[in-house]
């Protein structure tokens, strides 16, 4: 909006609503480990497959809580788990900008 021939005032608003939630997927892991323990050679081979929701939670290990995120078929439960919820990303944003513009005729 022009206030005078050399000064203008502007107002701009913006916003977005972006939520990523209820993520589901598949997890797979194959391992082939070997190590020596107390003079014995130990080999371990296996695999793990799971389909489910992406969960975020705190898990207790050695009397400390650590954040973890994993795909699990069922909601993690038990004494070791706390703050269990489905993982989500919220990118919502709203704002306004006011501008004052000066025009110079050089």
Biopython code that builds the backbone (N, CA, C, O; Angstrom):
import numpy as np
from Bio.PDB.StructureBuilder import StructureBuilder

atoms = [
    (1, "UNK", "N", (0.853, -1.151, 0.000)),
    (1, "UNK", "CA", (0.000, 0.000, 0.000)),
    (1, "UNK", "C", (0.914, 1.234, 0.000)),
    (1, "UNK", "O", (1.777, 1.369, 0.868)),
    (2, "UNK", "N", (0.726, 2.114, -0.956)),
    (2, "UNK", "CA", (1.520, 3.340, -1.048)),
    (2, "UNK", "C", (0.979, 4.371, -0.067)),
    (2, "UNK", "O", (-0.189, 4.757, -0.125)),
    (3, "UNK", "N", (1.849, 4.808, 0.832)),
    (3, "UNK", "CA", (1.479, 5.864, 1.768)),
    (3, "UNK", "C", (1.715, 7.238, 1.152)),
    (3, "UNK", "O", (0.895, 8.146, 1.283)),
    (4, "UNK", "N", (2.856, 7.368, 0.477)),
    (4, "UNK", "CA", (3.191, 8.570, -0.288)),
    (4, "UNK", "C", (3.823, 8.090, -1.586)),
    (4, "UNK", "O", (3.870, 6.888, -1.847)),
    (5, "UNK", "N", (4.310, 9.026, -2.406)),
    (5, "UNK", "CA", (4.943, 8.621, -3.663)),
    (5, "UNK", "C", (6.286, 7.941, -3.439)),
    (5, "UNK", "O", (6.795, 7.281, -4.344)),
    (6, "UNK", "N", (6.874, 8.088, -2.250)),
    (6, "UNK", "CA", (8.175, 7.463, -1.998)),
    (6, "UNK", "C", (8.175, 6.478, -0.823)),
    (6, "UNK", "O", (9.227, 5.915, -0.517)),
    (7, "UNK", "N", (7.050, 6.250, -0.160)),
    (7, "UNK", "CA", (6.982, 5.331, 0.980)),
    (7, "UNK", "C", (5.808, 4.369, 0.790)),
    (7, "UNK", "O", (4.694, 4.786, 0.470)),
    (8, "UNK", "N", (6.069, 3.099, 0.988)),
    (8, "UNK", "CA", (5.030, 2.064, 0.869)),
    (8, "UNK", "C", (5.066, 1.169, 2.095)),
    (8, "UNK", "O", (6.126, 0.921, 2.669)),
    (9, "UNK", "N", (3.905, 0.693, 2.483)),
    (9, "UNK", "CA", (3.759, -0.207, 3.622)),
    (9, "UNK", "C", (3.256, -1.551, 3.106)),
    (9, "UNK", "O", (2.351, -1.605, 2.274)),
    (10, "UNK", "N", (3.846, -2.631, 3.602)),
    (10, "UNK", "CA", (3.441, -3.968, 3.164)),
    (10, "UNK", "C", (3.126, -4.866, 4.345)),
    (10, "UNK", "O", (3.720, -4.737, 5.416)),
    (11, "UNK", "N", (2.201, -5.761, 4.142)),
    (11, "UNK", "CA", (1.832, -6.751, 5.150)),
    (11, "UNK", "C", (1.696, -8.094, 4.452)),
    (11, "UNK", "O", (0.989, -8.220, 3.452)),
    (12, "UNK", "N", (2.379, -9.091, 4.989)),
    (12, "UNK", "CA", (2.372, -10.419, 4.383)),
    (12, "UNK", "C", (2.104, -11.448, 5.467)),
    (12, "UNK", "O", (2.696, -11.386, 6.544)),
    (13, "UNK", "N", (1.229, -12.379, 5.194)),
    (13, "UNK", "CA", (0.963, -13.480, 6.105)),
    (13, "UNK", "C", (1.238, -14.807, 5.420)),
    (13, "UNK", "O", (1.078, -14.932, 4.206)),
    (14, "UNK", "N", (1.646, -15.784, 6.188)),
    (14, "UNK", "CA", (1.903, -17.104, 5.615)),
    (14, "UNK", "C", (1.575, -18.181, 6.640)),
    (14, "UNK", "O", (1.509, -17.926, 7.842)),
    (15, "UNK", "N", (1.378, -19.361, 6.140)),
    (15, "UNK", "CA", (1.120, -20.484, 7.025)),
    (15, "UNK", "C", (1.190, -21.804, 6.282)),
    (15, "UNK", "O", (1.019, -21.862, 5.064)),
    (16, "UNK", "N", (1.441, -22.842, 7.025)),
    (16, "UNK", "CA", (1.430, -24.194, 6.451)),
    (16, "UNK", "C", (1.032, -25.171, 7.540)),
    (16, "UNK", "O", (1.357, -24.992, 8.713)),
    (17, "UNK", "N", (0.337, -26.183, 7.134)),
    (17, "UNK", "CA", (-0.051, -27.261, 8.044)),
    (17, "UNK", "C", (0.460, -28.556, 7.435)),
    (17, "UNK", "O", (-0.062, -29.035, 6.428)),
    (18, "UNK", "N", (1.479, -29.109, 8.057)),
    (18, "UNK", "CA", (2.087, -30.344, 7.570)),
    (18, "UNK", "C", (2.318, -31.262, 8.764)),
    (18, "UNK", "O", (3.144, -30.962, 9.626)),
    (19, "UNK", "N", (1.608, -32.357, 8.820)),
    (19, "UNK", "CA", (1.773, -33.347, 9.885)),
    (19, "UNK", "C", (2.058, -34.714, 9.261)),
    (19, "UNK", "O", (1.295, -35.201, 8.427)),
    (20, "UNK", "N", (3.141, -35.307, 9.668)),
    (20, "UNK", "CA", (3.459, -36.674, 9.259)),
    (20, "UNK", "C", (3.251, -37.557, 10.491)),
    (20, "UNK", "O", (3.975, -37.426, 11.478)),
    (21, "UNK", "N", (2.273, -38.448, 10.436)),
    (21, "UNK", "CA", (2.028, -39.319, 11.581)),
    (21, "UNK", "C", (1.467, -40.657, 11.103)),
    (21, "UNK", "O", (1.208, -40.849, 9.915)),
    (22, "UNK", "N", (1.287, -41.567, 12.043)),
    (22, "UNK", "CA", (0.803, -42.926, 11.760)),
    (22, "UNK", "C", (1.660, -43.634, 10.719)),
    (22, "UNK", "O", (1.143, -44.252, 9.788)),
    (23, "UNK", "N", (2.966, -43.539, 10.885)),
    (23, "UNK", "CA", (3.885, -44.181, 9.960)),
    (23, "UNK", "C", (3.902, -45.679, 10.213)),
    (23, "UNK", "O", (3.973, -46.126, 11.357)),
    (24, "UNK", "N", (3.838, -46.441, 9.147)),
    (24, "UNK", "CA", (3.960, -47.902, 9.221)),
    (24, "UNK", "C", (4.996, -48.347, 8.208)),
    (24, "UNK", "O", (5.207, -47.698, 7.183)),
    (25, "UNK", "N", (5.631, -49.451, 8.509)),
    (25, "UNK", "CA", (6.636, -49.946, 7.588)),
    (25, "UNK", "C", (7.150, -51.307, 8.007)),
    (25, "UNK", "O", (6.607, -51.963, 8.896)),
    (26, "UNK", "N", (8.213, -51.708, 7.338)),
    (26, "UNK", "CA", (8.837, -52.999, 7.584)),
    (26, "UNK", "C", (10.262, -52.788, 8.066)),
    (26, "UNK", "O", (10.949, -51.856, 7.647)),
    (27, "UNK", "N", (10.684, -53.664, 8.946)),
    (27, "UNK", "CA", (12.049, -53.673, 9.449)),
    (27, "UNK", "C", (12.634, -55.050, 9.199)),
    (27, "UNK", "O", (11.980, -56.065, 9.441)),
    (28, "UNK", "N", (13.867, -55.084, 8.714)),
    (28, "UNK", "CA", (14.550, -56.371, 8.557)),
    (28, "UNK", "C", (16.022, -56.198, 8.907)),
    (28, "UNK", "O", (16.624, -55.159, 8.637)),
    (29, "UNK", "N", (16.582, -57.223, 9.505)),
    (29, "UNK", "CA", (17.988, -57.200, 9.900)),
    (29, "UNK", "C", (18.541, -58.611, 9.783)),
    (29, "UNK", "O", (17.942, -59.564, 10.280)),
    (30, "UNK", "N", (19.667, -58.738, 9.135)),
    (30, "UNK", "CA", (20.387, -60.013, 9.034)),
    (30, "UNK", "C", (21.764, -59.808, 9.658)),
    (30, "UNK", "O", (22.418, -58.794, 9.412)),
    (31, "UNK", "N", (22.199, -60.770, 10.462)),
    (31, "UNK", "CA", (23.507, -60.633, 11.074)),
    (31, "UNK", "C", (24.271, -61.932, 11.012)),
    (31, "UNK", "O", (23.706, -63.025, 10.978)),
    (32, "UNK", "N", (25.580, -61.769, 10.999)),
    (32, "UNK", "CA", (26.515, -62.888, 10.997)),
    (32, "UNK", "C", (27.716, -62.433, 11.807)),
    (32, "UNK", "O", (28.636, -61.824, 11.262)),
    (33, "UNK", "N", (27.720, -62.719, 13.088)),
    (33, "UNK", "CA", (28.758, -62.261, 14.002)),
    (33, "UNK", "C", (29.629, -63.425, 14.450)),
    (33, "UNK", "O", (29.191, -64.574, 14.519)),
    (34, "UNK", "N", (30.864, -63.091, 14.747)),
    (34, "UNK", "CA", (31.759, -64.081, 15.350)),
    (34, "UNK", "C", (32.739, -63.335, 16.253)),
    (34, "UNK", "O", (33.189, -62.232, 15.942)),
    (35, "UNK", "N", (33.054, -63.969, 17.378)),
    (35, "UNK", "CA", (33.993, -63.361, 18.310)),
    (35, "UNK", "C", (34.577, -64.456, 19.196)),
    (35, "UNK", "O", (34.060, -65.571, 19.269)),
    (36, "UNK", "N", (35.654, -64.104, 19.855)),
    (36, "UNK", "CA", (36.298, -65.049, 20.761)),
    (36, "UNK", "C", (36.009, -64.603, 22.186)),
    (36, "UNK", "O", (36.181, -63.435, 22.536)),
    (37, "UNK", "N", (35.564, -65.560, 23.004)),
    (37, "UNK", "CA", (35.250, -65.256, 24.389)),
    (37, "UNK", "C", (35.839, -66.344, 25.278)),
    (37, "UNK", "O", (35.481, -67.516, 25.168)),
    (38, "UNK", "N", (36.741, -65.939, 26.152)),
    (38, "UNK", "CA", (37.338, -66.857, 27.120)),
    (38, "UNK", "C", (37.941, -68.094, 26.451)),
    (38, "UNK", "O", (37.818, -69.218, 26.937)),
    (39, "UNK", "N", (38.600, -67.838, 25.315)),
    (39, "UNK", "CA", (39.267, -68.924, 24.599)),
    (39, "UNK", "C", (38.375, -69.711, 23.660)),
    (39, "UNK", "O", (38.869, -70.566, 22.925)),
    (40, "UNK", "N", (37.097, -69.454, 23.660)),
    (40, "UNK", "CA", (36.162, -70.160, 22.769)),
    (40, "UNK", "C", (35.771, -69.246, 21.614)),
    (40, "UNK", "O", (35.609, -68.038, 21.788)),
    (41, "UNK", "N", (35.623, -69.841, 20.435)),
    (41, "UNK", "CA", (35.176, -69.118, 19.257)),
    (41, "UNK", "C", (33.654, -69.249, 19.173)),
    (41, "UNK", "O", (33.121, -70.358, 19.117)),
    (42, "UNK", "N", (32.959, -68.107, 19.163)),
    (42, "UNK", "CA", (31.498, -68.109, 19.169)),
    (42, "UNK", "C", (30.996, -67.446, 17.886)),
    (42, "UNK", "O", (31.407, -66.336, 17.546)),
    (43, "UNK", "N", (30.114, -68.133, 17.190)),
    (43, "UNK", "CA", (29.528, -67.600, 15.954)),
    (43, "UNK", "C", (28.026, -67.460, 16.149)),
    (43, "UNK", "O", (27.379, -68.307, 16.765)),
    (44, "UNK", "N", (27.499, -66.396, 15.622)),
    (44, "UNK", "CA", (26.071, -66.132, 15.728)),
    (44, "UNK", "C", (25.562, -65.653, 14.385)),
    (44, "UNK", "O", (26.131, -64.747, 13.777)),
    (45, "UNK", "N", (24.483, -66.270, 13.928)),
    (45, "UNK", "CA", (23.903, -65.895, 12.651)),
    (45, "UNK", "C", (22.390, -65.892, 12.813)),
    (45, "UNK", "O", (21.823, -66.776, 13.457)),
    (46, "UNK", "N", (21.748, -64.903, 12.232)),
    (46, "UNK", "CA", (20.304, -64.861, 12.352)),
    (46, "UNK", "C", (19.696, -63.725, 11.568)),
    (46, "UNK", "O", (20.386, -63.003, 10.848)),
    (47, "UNK", "N", (18.402, -63.576, 11.715)),
    (47, "UNK", "CA", (17.692, -62.502, 11.039)),
    (47, "UNK", "C", (16.461, -62.131, 11.862)),
    (47, "UNK", "O", (15.983, -62.899, 12.697)),
    (48, "UNK", "N", (15.979, -60.949, 11.598)),
    (48, "UNK", "CA", (14.800, -60.450, 12.285)),
    (48, "UNK", "C", (13.959, -59.676, 11.282)),
    (48, "UNK", "O", (14.485, -58.881, 10.503)),
    (49, "UNK", "N", (12.662, -59.909, 11.302)),
    (49, "UNK", "CA", (11.732, -59.216, 10.405)),
    (49, "UNK", "C", (10.528, -58.785, 11.228)),
    (49, "UNK", "O", (10.041, -59.520, 12.087)),
    (50, "UNK", "N", (10.053, -57.554, 10.940)),
    (50, "UNK", "CA", (8.882, -57.079, 11.657)),
    (50, "UNK", "C", (8.161, -56.030, 10.804)),
    (50, "UNK", "O", (8.788, -55.267, 10.070)),
    (51, "UNK", "N", (6.844, -56.011, 10.919)),
    (51, "UNK", "CA", (6.006, -54.999, 10.275)),
    (51, "UNK", "C", (5.192, -54.333, 11.365)),
    (51, "UNK", "O", (4.643, -55.010, 12.235)),
    (52, "UNK", "N", (5.110, -53.002, 11.327)),
    (52, "UNK", "CA", (4.324, -52.318, 12.348)),
    (52, "UNK", "C", (4.438, -50.823, 12.251)),
    (52, "UNK", "O", (4.790, -50.271, 11.208)),
    (53, "UNK", "N", (4.133, -50.168, 13.365)),
    (53, "UNK", "CA", (4.165, -48.709, 13.455)),
    (53, "UNK", "C", (5.521, -48.247, 13.957)),
    (53, "UNK", "O", (6.244, -48.989, 14.621)),
    (54, "UNK", "N", (5.849, -47.006, 13.628)),
    (54, "UNK", "CA", (7.077, -46.397, 14.123)),
    (54, "UNK", "C", (6.775, -45.766, 15.476)),
    (54, "UNK", "O", (5.947, -44.861, 15.576)),
    (55, "UNK", "N", (7.452, -46.249, 16.517)),
    (55, "UNK", "CA", (7.229, -45.800, 17.890)),
    (55, "UNK", "C", (8.449, -45.043, 18.377)),
    (55, "UNK", "O", (9.575, -45.360, 17.995)),
    (56, "UNK", "N", (8.229, -44.037, 19.225)),
    (56, "UNK", "CA", (9.310, -43.331, 19.893)),
    (56, "UNK", "C", (9.050, -43.458, 21.396)),
    (56, "UNK", "O", (7.908, -43.353, 21.845)),
    (57, "UNK", "N", (10.108, -43.684, 22.166)),
    (57, "UNK", "CA", (9.943, -43.942, 23.590)),
    (57, "UNK", "C", (11.278, -43.794, 24.301)),
    (57, "UNK", "O", (12.330, -43.725, 23.665)),
    (58, "UNK", "N", (11.224, -43.748, 25.614)),
    (58, "UNK", "CA", (12.422, -43.793, 26.446)),
    (58, "UNK", "C", (12.553, -45.215, 26.982)),
    (58, "UNK", "O", (11.574, -45.810, 27.432)),
    (59, "UNK", "N", (13.754, -45.747, 26.930)),
    (59, "UNK", "CA", (14.001, -47.090, 27.453)),
    (59, "UNK", "C", (15.071, -46.982, 28.539)),
    (59, "UNK", "O", (16.070, -46.284, 28.370)),
    (60, "UNK", "N", (14.852, -47.676, 29.650)),
    (60, "UNK", "CA", (15.775, -47.620, 30.790)),
    (60, "UNK", "C", (16.840, -48.690, 30.635)),
    (60, "UNK", "O", (16.537, -49.861, 30.411)),
    (61, "UNK", "N", (18.107, -48.265, 30.760)),
    (61, "UNK", "CA", (19.241, -49.180, 30.690)),
    (61, "UNK", "C", (20.275, -48.692, 31.700)),
    (61, "UNK", "O", (20.704, -47.540, 31.634)),
    (62, "UNK", "N", (20.677, -49.545, 32.624)),
    (62, "UNK", "CA", (21.625, -49.193, 33.691)),
    (62, "UNK", "C", (21.172, -47.941, 34.447)),
    (62, "UNK", "O", (21.966, -47.033, 34.693)),
    (63, "UNK", "N", (19.889, -47.904, 34.812)),
    (63, "UNK", "CA", (19.286, -46.808, 35.576)),
    (63, "UNK", "C", (19.328, -45.451, 34.869)),
    (63, "UNK", "O", (19.235, -44.414, 35.526)),
    (64, "UNK", "N", (19.464, -45.443, 33.558)),
    (64, "UNK", "CA", (19.402, -44.219, 32.763)),
    (64, "UNK", "C", (18.372, -44.408, 31.663)),
    (64, "UNK", "O", (18.209, -45.509, 31.138)),
    (65, "UNK", "N", (17.676, -43.325, 31.314)),
    (65, "UNK", "CA", (16.703, -43.374, 30.218)),
    (65, "UNK", "C", (17.356, -42.891, 28.932)),
    (65, "UNK", "O", (18.052, -41.875, 28.914)),
    (66, "UNK", "N", (17.123, -43.627, 27.868)),
    (66, "UNK", "CA", (17.642, -43.293, 26.545)),
    (66, "UNK", "C", (16.478, -43.254, 25.565)),
    (66, "UNK", "O", (15.602, -44.118, 25.597)),
    (67, "UNK", "N", (16.472, -42.245, 24.691)),
    (67, "UNK", "CA", (15.441, -42.147, 23.666)),
    (67, "UNK", "C", (15.715, -43.191, 22.583)),
    (67, "UNK", "O", (16.863, -43.426, 22.206)),
    (68, "UNK", "N", (14.656, -43.801, 22.100)),
    (68, "UNK", "CA", (14.781, -44.814, 21.055)),
    (68, "UNK", "C", (13.578, -44.702, 20.128)),
    (68, "UNK", "O", (12.502, -44.269, 20.540)),
    (69, "UNK", "N", (13.768, -45.092, 18.886)),
    (69, "UNK", "CA", (12.697, -45.090, 17.902)),
    (69, "UNK", "C", (12.853, -46.367, 17.079)),
    (69, "UNK", "O", (13.939, -46.678, 16.590)),
    (70, "UNK", "N", (11.743, -47.105, 16.934)),
    (70, "UNK", "CA", (11.822, -48.412, 16.303)),
    (70, "UNK", "C", (10.486, -48.781, 15.698)),
    (70, "UNK", "O", (9.439, -48.314, 16.146)),
    (71, "UNK", "N", (10.526, -49.621, 14.679)),
    (71, "UNK", "CA", (9.300, -50.189, 14.112)),
    (71, "UNK", "C", (8.948, -51.429, 14.913)),
    (71, "UNK", "O", (9.745, -52.360, 15.025)),
    (72, "UNK", "N", (7.743, -51.429, 15.470)),
    (72, "UNK", "CA", (7.273, -52.562, 16.261)),
    (72, "UNK", "C", (5.838, -52.881, 15.897)),
    (72, "UNK", "O", (5.044, -51.989, 15.597)),
    (73, "UNK", "N", (5.515, -54.160, 15.926)),
    (73, "UNK", "CA", (4.162, -54.595, 15.608)),
    (73, "UNK", "C", (3.168, -54.144, 16.672)),
    (73, "UNK", "O", (2.031, -53.794, 16.356)),
    (74, "UNK", "N", (3.600, -54.153, 17.938)),
    (74, "UNK", "CA", (2.739, -53.775, 19.057)),
    (74, "UNK", "C", (3.396, -52.642, 19.840)),
    (74, "UNK", "O", (4.611, -52.450, 19.776)),
    (75, "UNK", "N", (2.590, -51.906, 20.570)),
    (75, "UNK", "CA", (3.086, -50.807, 21.406)),
    (75, "UNK", "C", (4.052, -51.369, 22.453)),
    (75, "UNK", "O", (3.718, -52.331, 23.144)),
    (76, "UNK", "N", (5.261, -50.772, 22.577)),
    (76, "UNK", "CA", (6.208, -51.243, 23.587)),
    (76, "UNK", "C", (5.633, -51.055, 24.998)),
    (76, "UNK", "O", (5.142, -49.980, 25.342)),
    (77, "UNK", "N", (5.704, -52.112, 25.799)),
    (77, "UNK", "CA", (5.169, -52.069, 27.159)),
    (77, "UNK", "C", (6.152, -52.715, 28.113)),
    (77, "UNK", "O", (6.980, -53.534, 27.713)),
    (78, "UNK", "N", (6.055, -52.347, 29.360)),
    (78, "UNK", "CA", (6.896, -52.952, 30.387)),
    (78, "UNK", "C", (7.538, -51.889, 31.252)),
    (78, "UNK", "O", (7.412, -50.694, 30.987)),
    (79, "UNK", "N", (8.233, -52.337, 32.299)),
    (79, "UNK", "CA", (8.863, -51.429, 33.247)),
    (79, "UNK", "C", (10.010, -50.624, 32.630)),
    (79, "UNK", "O", (10.330, -49.536, 33.109)),
    (80, "UNK", "N", (10.622, -51.148, 31.579)),
    (80, "UNK", "CA", (11.763, -50.474, 30.961)),
    (80, "UNK", "C", (11.354, -49.337, 30.037)),
    (80, "UNK", "O", (12.192, -48.510, 29.678)),
    (81, "UNK", "N", (10.071, -49.275, 29.639)),
    (81, "UNK", "CA", (9.616, -48.286, 28.656)),
    (81, "UNK", "C", (8.808, -47.175, 29.318)),
    (81, "UNK", "O", (8.000, -47.428, 30.211)),
    (82, "UNK", "N", (9.036, -45.937, 28.869)),
    (82, "UNK", "CA", (8.234, -44.804, 29.322)),
    (82, "UNK", "C", (8.084, -43.811, 28.166)),
    (82, "UNK", "O", (8.834, -43.864, 27.192)),
    (83, "UNK", "N", (7.117, -42.915, 28.284)),
    (83, "UNK", "CA", (6.830, -41.904, 27.256)),
    (83, "UNK", "C", (6.622, -42.528, 25.876)),
    (83, "UNK", "O", (7.112, -42.005, 24.876)),
    (84, "UNK", "N", (5.907, -43.629, 25.825)),
    (84, "UNK", "CA", (5.688, -44.353, 24.570)),
    (84, "UNK", "C", (4.600, -43.658, 23.757)),
    (84, "UNK", "O", (3.495, -43.422, 24.247)),
    (85, "UNK", "N", (4.930, -43.333, 22.499)),
    (85, "UNK", "CA", (3.935, -42.756, 21.590)),
    (85, "UNK", "C", (4.355, -43.025, 20.153)),
    (85, "UNK", "O", (5.527, -43.269, 19.867)),
    (86, "UNK", "N", (3.378, -42.975, 19.254)),
    (86, "UNK", "CA", (3.700, -43.147, 17.839)),
    (86, "UNK", "C", (4.500, -41.940, 17.367)),
    (86, "UNK", "O", (4.206, -40.804, 17.738)),
    (87, "UNK", "N", (5.503, -42.195, 16.552)),
    (87, "UNK", "CA", (6.368, -41.127, 16.061)),
    (87, "UNK", "C", (5.594, -40.221, 15.112)),
    (87, "UNK", "O", (4.778, -40.690, 14.319)),
    (88, "UNK", "N", (5.855, -38.924, 15.201)),
    (88, "UNK", "CA", (5.203, -37.937, 14.341)),
    (88, "UNK", "C", (6.135, -36.743, 14.154)),
    (88, "UNK", "O", (6.941, -36.425, 15.028)),
    (89, "UNK", "N", (6.012, -36.103, 13.025)),
    (89, "UNK", "CA", (6.747, -34.876, 12.742)),
    (89, "UNK", "C", (5.721, -33.798, 12.426)),
    (89, "UNK", "O", (4.863, -33.981, 11.563)),
    (90, "UNK", "N", (5.812, -32.688, 13.120)),
    (90, "UNK", "CA", (4.896, -31.574, 12.939)),
    (90, "UNK", "C", (5.690, -30.396, 12.394)),
    (90, "UNK", "O", (6.566, -29.867, 13.078)),
    (91, "UNK", "N", (5.388, -29.980, 11.160)),
    (91, "UNK", "CA", (6.077, -28.857, 10.529)),
    (91, "UNK", "C", (5.149, -27.653, 10.365)),
    (91, "UNK", "O", (5.349, -26.835, 9.466)),
    (92, "UNK", "N", (4.151, -27.540, 11.215)),
    (92, "UNK", "CA", (3.219, -26.420, 11.128)),
    (92, "UNK", "C", (3.945, -25.114, 11.423)),
    (92, "UNK", "O", (4.815, -25.054, 12.292)),
    (93, "UNK", "N", (3.573, -24.064, 10.682)),
    (93, "UNK", "CA", (4.166, -22.745, 10.905)),
    (93, "UNK", "C", (3.191, -21.670, 10.445)),
    (93, "UNK", "O", (2.485, -21.829, 9.450)),
    (94, "UNK", "N", (3.171, -20.583, 11.187)),
    (94, "UNK", "CA", (2.352, -19.435, 10.845)),
    (94, "UNK", "C", (3.153, -18.188, 11.165)),
    (94, "UNK", "O", (3.946, -18.180, 12.107)),
    (95, "UNK", "N", (2.952, -17.138, 10.391)),
    (95, "UNK", "CA", (3.689, -15.919, 10.665)),
    (95, "UNK", "C", (3.144, -14.741, 9.892)),
    (95, "UNK", "O", (2.293, -14.888, 9.015)),
    (96, "UNK", "N", (3.649, -13.573, 10.234)),
    (96, "UNK", "CA", (3.280, -12.337, 9.556)),
    (96, "UNK", "C", (4.529, -11.469, 9.439)),
    (96, "UNK", "O", (5.424, -11.514, 10.283)),
    (97, "UNK", "N", (4.559, -10.685, 8.377)),
    (97, "UNK", "CA", (5.694, -9.806, 8.145)),
    (97, "UNK", "C", (5.165, -8.432, 7.734)),
    (97, "UNK", "O", (4.308, -8.322, 6.856)),
    (98, "UNK", "N", (5.678, -7.407, 8.368)),
    (98, "UNK", "CA", (5.331, -6.032, 8.026)),
    (98, "UNK", "C", (6.577, -5.391, 7.433)),
    (98, "UNK", "O", (7.669, -5.516, 7.988)),
    (99, "UNK", "N", (6.418, -4.710, 6.316)),
    (99, "UNK", "CA", (7.569, -4.085, 5.677)),
    (99, "UNK", "C", (7.274, -2.614, 5.386)),
    (99, "UNK", "O", (6.132, -2.226, 5.139)),
    (100, "UNK", "N", (8.311, -1.829, 5.420)),
    (100, "UNK", "CA", (8.256, -0.417, 5.080)),
    (100, "UNK", "C", (9.269, -0.207, 3.967)),
    (100, "UNK", "O", (10.454, -0.487, 4.148)),
    (101, "UNK", "N", (8.819, 0.283, 2.817)),
    (101, "UNK", "CA", (9.676, 0.408, 1.653)),
    (101, "UNK", "C", (9.816, 1.881, 1.282)),
    (101, "UNK", "O", (8.840, 2.626, 1.207)),
    (102, "UNK", "N", (11.059, 2.267, 1.054)),
    (102, "UNK", "CA", (11.367, 3.634, 0.639)),
    (102, "UNK", "C", (11.804, 3.610, -0.825)),
    (102, "UNK", "O", (12.642, 2.791, -1.200)),
    (103, "UNK", "N", (11.256, 4.484, -1.648)),
    (103, "UNK", "CA", (11.617, 4.597, -3.068)),
    (103, "UNK", "C", (12.428, 5.873, -3.253)),
    (103, "UNK", "O", (12.021, 6.950, -2.820)),
    (104, "UNK", "N", (13.558, 5.740, -3.889)),
    (104, "UNK", "CA", (14.409, 6.903, -4.171)),
    (104, "UNK", "C", (14.483, 7.092, -5.682)),
    (104, "UNK", "O", (14.775, 6.147, -6.415)),
    (105, "UNK", "N", (14.227, 8.273, -6.134)),
    (105, "UNK", "CA", (14.374, 8.597, -7.558)),
    (105, "UNK", "C", (15.742, 9.209, -7.767)),
    (105, "UNK", "O", (15.920, 10.417, -7.614)),
    (106, "UNK", "N", (16.696, 8.387, -8.113)),
    (106, "UNK", "CA", (18.069, 8.869, -8.327)),
    (106, "UNK", "C", (18.358, 9.057, -9.796)),
    (106, "UNK", "O", (19.464, 9.456, -10.162)),
]
sb = StructureBuilder()
sb.init_structure("model")
sb.init_model(0)
sb.init_chain("A")
sb.init_seg("    ")
for serial, (resi, resn, name, xyz) in enumerate(atoms, 1):
    if name == "N":
        sb.init_residue(resn, " ", resi, " ")
    sb.init_atom(name, np.array(xyz, "f"), 0.0, 1.0, " ", f" {name:<3s}", serial, name[0])
structure = sb.get_structure()
